[in-house]
Amino acid sequence: MGMSGVGKSYLSSMMSGWGWFAHSCDMEIGSKYLAAELDAPVSADDISALSRFISKPGELPMDEFLRRQQLYYEAECAALARVPELAVEHNKLVNDSTGSLCEIEDEALIEALGRSTLFVYIKASKEEELAVLERAQSYPKPLFYPRGLFQAWVEEYRQVFDIKNVDDLPADDFTRWVFPRLFAARLPKYQALAERFGVTINTADLYKVKTEDDLMDVIARGFHDER
């Protein structure tokens, strides 16, 4: 788990090459649970239809945007709920989670994942965090938001920029403004999940991984460092 672009799918792809069964939550959401809602099929190389569906505040009326956020949340929960069963079916399973895994509020689901899998938090360096923030400014993209914080951020933005109608949010400008707040809110959530159910590894160590043994060594060192 970790923020978008930190290396989750890269690592999952490597593990698939070593004989692990890769469960992509993005693919599961787009090809199964939200397939009927999308304007085009998704594939392992192209999930842009899922991004278009999620959209940005201001591109859709707020009621419709929030409806889609809820549908996405329910789809992610459904995709994650399959993981314990898949872990029984496959001796080697990697759950390639979305960046919003840390926003799941179903405690029973999170605990079931914690019992059946090891949470591996891929922690970016400060330099990489800055790069993620800069990329989000240059290329603002659709995101999932925790509803309570989102509503507070929308109200703050409206007050600061004097936006009367919530449907008139400037989509890209709002997304640029809100992303650093979402980013900062998620980091401690990832860390808390890793401390409860797994381990933290650094991207610098991940980039050195070439073999399955390398990965196991990195994870083992993460356990040692934390204890």
Buried (B, 14 or more C-beta within 10 A) or exposed (E): BBBBBBBBBBBBBBBBEEEBBBBBBBBBBBBBBBBEBBEEEBEEEEBBBBBEBBBBBBBBEBEEBBEBBEBBBEBBBBBBBBBBEBBEEBEEBBBBBBBBBBBBEEEEBBEBBBEBBEBBBBBBEEEBBEEBBEBBEEEBEBBBBBBEBBBEBBEEBBEEEEBEEBBEBBBBEBBBBBBEBBBEBBBEBBBEBBEEBBBBBBBEBBEEBEEBEBBEBBBEBBEEEEE
